Amino acid sequence: MRIHGLAIVLRMYDLLLRDPNIRTIFDLTHQRDGTQPRALAQAVIAYAENIDNLAALGPAIERIASRHAALNIQPHHYDAFAIALLQGVRDILGDAATPEIVAAWTEAIGLLKTIFTTHEEEIYKARATAPGGWRGYRRFKFELIVPESSRISSFYLVPADGQPLPAFQPGQYLTLKLDVPGYGPLLRHYSLSSGAVQSNFYRISVKREDAPEEGIMPGLSSSYLHTIDTPGLLIDVAPPAGVFTLPDGERPLVLIAGGVGITPLLSMLERIAATQPNRIVHFIHAVRSHAHHAFGREVRDFIGRLPQGQAHIFYEKIGPEAKLGTDYHHIGRADPAWIAQNSKASEALYLVCGPRGFMRATIQGLLAQGIAPDRILYEFFGATDEDLLTIPALAA
């Protein structure tokens, strides 16, 4: 499988994505750049190598099941996956795909389906039975749209039925079912950027991404959202999901955000300010410039409520409108060595979110400074991000 795994997965996707209903589930940008096929190939290899010790895959299964539940994955999706994967095995291996090998993979995929569908059904039931909860999708409307920076806007969503909303854990995200003119339906995840304990709305904050001139636009969904300029549009939304959440307890926290990666960490900071005012918190936000800086006022407000809270804002570029000590504190990039040196609490947890390159550099740097891997938490954007806790893989 290690030799042919990627080729098999690529063939599988070629077959699977011919179904337009299944294609909606996937971000085709990740298909084009190869990250999704590589991620799945690694996951399949890990499953095959741990088939007799599935407990070792527990954290990965939890994370993937949560993401699947956010996408409303159903048993028939696994059946389509099995058919496509087995055909990929036959097509790539040719005569080497003996009846015994195909039968073994059929059994392994059946077991995988049982594991995930059982766990995902538990998630669906828990979300549906929670106060204000629901299963599948619920109709919301855009109540308010607020520009936060030159490229980021916040969208306030309220339930169209006027009924209460379930509580969520800071750091979680919503899945939006969008119908993009000229493209069609697609599903996208956006972190909840408000951590209010009780609320009759959800807030997401979205960066408008530039798009290439041809092909599938990386910013297809964000560009569409930024065309919405009047409230009232209806949209289908799945319940809050995700396992990158505010850690329980009183351990000191170092929240490290790059650009729009601030959104889940801002939610955590707001919740801490409301419920744990004595917790030690270092909040670090790296942005390009004052024009790109979102939520500066909110961060100052929340940190001001924390006697043991500190904020450090890094600007790569300084303009005349930026005020040192108020808008920003440092010039340049947030160096992991500086972060480790200035947050020396031996028991602190480091939570990182931002663009892939930012997370890779930050996490690799923290590891190089001697921060143990089990003290570094970060938002996953795919199975390949497991490598962010492995310095050799990062250097490759």
N, C-alpha and C positions, 0 to 999 in steps of 0.2 A: 504493500500500500504506500510506503514511503517513496517508492520509485515512481509509481503511476498515479498516486493520489490526486495531484493537481489536474492531470489530464482527464481523469475520470470525472472529477467535479466540474470541470469546464464543459465536458460533454453533457453532463447531467443538467447544468444550467441552460445549455443550448436547447435541450428538450423541454425542460420545465417551463421556461419563460415564454414558450409559444402560447401558453394559456393566458389570455389577457387578465383574467381574474386573479391569477397567481402573480403575474408580473406587477400588478398594483402594489403588492406587499413589499417589493424589493426597491431599494434605492439603486437605480440603474447607473448612477455615477460610480458607485462602488463595484459594479460589474465592469465598467469600462476601465477603471484604474487597477483592477485585479485584486483589490483588498478583500472583497467578499469571497471570491473563489479560494484565495489563499487561506482566509480565516476558516472556511468550512472544511477545506482539506486538512488543516491542522486539527480541527475538532474531530473529524472522522478518524484520523490517525490516533489521536489521544483516546478516543473511544475504543478502537480496536486493540490498542496496547493495554488498556485497563479493563477489558471486558470481564476479567475475573476479580477486579477490585474497583467496582464502580464508586465506592465511597470516596476514592481519591478525586473523583470528578464532581463531588458535591457542590462546592462553590460555583463552578462553571455551570452546572445544571440549574442551580438556583437562579443565576443571572440570566441564562438563556431562556428559561421558562418564564421569567418575569417579562422579558422582551417579547416573547411569543404571545403571552397573554395580552400585552399592550396592543398587539396587532390582531387580536381576536383569532388566533390560529385554532383551527378545528381538526378533528381526526382525519377528515378527507384530504386535508393539506399534506398530512404525513403519508397517506396512501399515494398521492401524486408524486411526492418526493421519493418514495420507495421504488415506484415504477421507473422513474427517470434515472435514479442512481444505479439500479440493477442493469438497466439498458446501457448506461455508461460503462459499467464493469464489462459487459459483454463486448461492447464496441471497441474499447481500448485494449482489453486483454486478449481478445480474439479467441483462439483455440485454448489459451491458458485458462480461460474462464470455464473450467470444468463444471459439470453438474454439482459436484461436491462443494466447490467454491461458491457457486451461486446460491446453493441451499444454505450454506453457512451464513452468507451475508443476508439472505432473506430472514433467517432466524434472528440475526443480530439487529437488523432494522426493526423487526417486529417488537423486540424487547425494548429498543430505544423509543419506539412509539408509545408503548405502554408506560414507560417511565415518565415521559413528558406529558402525555395526555392526562395521566392520573394527577400529576402535580399541578398542571395548568387548570384542571377542573376544580381543584381545591382553591386555587387563586380566584377563579371566576366566582365561585360560591361565596368566598369570604368578602369579595368586593361587592357582590350583589346584596348580601345580607347586612352589610355595615349601614349604620344610620345615614340616610341620604344616598346610599350607593346604588349602583346599577350594573347590568351585565351587557357586554357588547358596546354599542354606541348610544349616546344621548345627544339630543339636539340642544345646542347652545347658540347664543347670538353674541356678536361683537357689540359690547356696550360702550366702550370707550377706547380710543386710540391715542397714545401719548408719545411724542418723539422724546427720546432720551439722549440722543447724540446725533451726529451727522449721519450715522448709518444704522442706529438701533432704535426701534420703536417698541413700546409695550402695548399689548392687546389685552383688554379686560373682557373676560368671557363670563356670561351669566346664563344659567339654565333657562331655556325657553319655557319650561313648564312652571317656573317660579318656585319649585320645590327646593328644600335644603340641599346643601352639598356635603359630601363626606369629608372628614378630616383627611389630611395627607401628611406624609413625612417630608420635612424640608430636604431638598435634594432630588425629589422625584420629578417626573416629567408627565406631560400629557401627550397622547397620540391624536393628531388631527387628521380627519379624512377630508382631503381637499379635492375639489373638482376644478382643475385649472383650465381656463379657456384655451382652446387650441392644442391641449395635451390630453386631458382626461383626468380620471381619478388617480390619486396617489396618497400614501400615508407617510406622515412625518412626525417625529418626536421633538418636543420643545420643553425645556425645563421650566418648572414653575419658579418664577422669580420673586414671588412674595411669600413670606413665611408666616403670615398672620394666623393666629391660633384659631380664631373664629371669623368666618368670612362668608359672604353671599356671592362671591365671585372668585374666579381663578385668573391669575395674571401670567402671561408668557411674554418674553421679550426677545425679539428676533432681529438679527443682523441682516441687512440687505447684502447679499453676496453678489459679486460681479460674475457675469456669465461669459464663457468663451463665445466666439462667433459662430461656431458650428458644433453639432453633436448635442448630447444631453447636457443641459445646463446644470452645473452644481448648485446654482442658486434658484432653481426653478420654483420651489415652494416659497422661499423667502422673498423672491421678486414678486410673486403673486400676492403674498400677504401685504407687501408694501404698496400695492396698488389700491388697497382698500382704504378709502379716505373718508367714508361715512359709516357710522354705526348702523346696526340693524341686520347685517348679513348673517344668515343662519349657517351653522356648520355642525358636523357630527364629531363627537369627542369621546374617546375611551377614558376609563377611570385612571386616576393617578397611578403611576407604576415606577419601578426602578429600585435598585438596591444600594445605590450610592446616596446614603442618607446621613443625617446628623448623628454622630456616634452618641450613644447613651453615656451617662455618667458625668464625672466632673474633670476628666483629663484635659489638660491644656490642648488647645487646637491652633494649628497654623493653617489658615485658609489661603490658598495660593491660586489666583485667577489670572488667566491671560485673555484679554479682550472680552468678548461676549461670554467666555467661560465663567464670568462672574455670576451668571444667573442662578445656578443651584446653590452657590456659596453665599450669595446675598440672602437667599431664602433661609439658609441656616443661621446667618448672622442676625437676621430679624427675629427668628425664634429664640435664639440665645438671649438677645436683649430683653425679650418679653418674659422669659421663663427662668433663665439662669444668669442673672446679672453679675454674679461673683465668679463666673468662669473666666479663666485666662484665655484670651483670644488674640492672636496676631493675624491681621487681615492684610494681605498683600495683593495688589492689583497692578498688573503691567499692561499699559496701553500705549498706543502710538503717540497720541498728542491730546491736547485739550479738546479738540473737535471730536475725537473718537471716544472721549471719556464719558461713560454713562454711569449714573447712580452715585456720583460723588456726594451729593447732598444727603442721600439716604445713608450711605456708609458713615459719614460724619455724625449723623443723628444716632445711628445704632451704636457706634463706638462710644459716643458721648454718654450713653447709658451704662457703659461697662467700666467700672473703676479699674479693672485689670485688662482693659482692651487697648490695643494699639493698631493704627492703620498706617500702612506704608504704600504710597502710590508712586509708581515709576512711570515717567514719560520718556519716550525715546526722542521726541522732538519738542522743543520749547518755543512757544510763541508769546507775543506780548500780552495776550489775554490771560495766560496762565499765571496763577498766583502761588509762589512757593510757600509751603506751609499750610496752605488751604486746599488748593486743587491738587498739588503734587508735593512729594517730599524728596524724590531722587530723580536724577537724570541718567538715562541709560536703561539697560535691561535688568530684570530681577535676577541677580546672580545667586545660584543655589548655595555657594559657599557663604555669601553674606546672609542668606536666609537661615542657614544652619547656625551660624555664629550668633545671630541676633535672636534666636529662639531656642535657647539652650536647655529648656526644661527637658530632663532626660526621659520623661514619660509622655511628652507631647505627641499628638498624632498630626500628620501632615496630609491635608486634603488638597488635591490638585485638579483643576479643570481648565481646559482651554484648547486651542488648536493642537493637532497631533504633534507638530514640531516643538511647540512650547512644552507640552507635557513630557515629550521624550527628553528634551534637554534638562528640564527641571528635575524629573525623577532620577535620571542618570546622575545628575549632579548631587542630589541628596544622598543617593547610595554611595557615591564617591566620598562624601563627607562622613560616612559611617552611620547614617540613619538606617536602622534595620528595615527590611522590606515589609515586615508586618506592621510598621508604624506609618506606612505610606498608603493612602487610599486615593482612588481617582475614578472619574467617570469613564466607563467603557464605551468605546465607539465601535467595537468589533472584537472578535476573538484574537486577532493579531496583536491587540493592545496588551495581551498577557505578557508580551516580551518587554514591556516597559519596566518591569521589575528585574530584568536580567541584563546586566551591563554588557556582556559579550554580544548578545543579540542586538542591542542598541548600536553598538559600534560597527556592526556588520553593514 
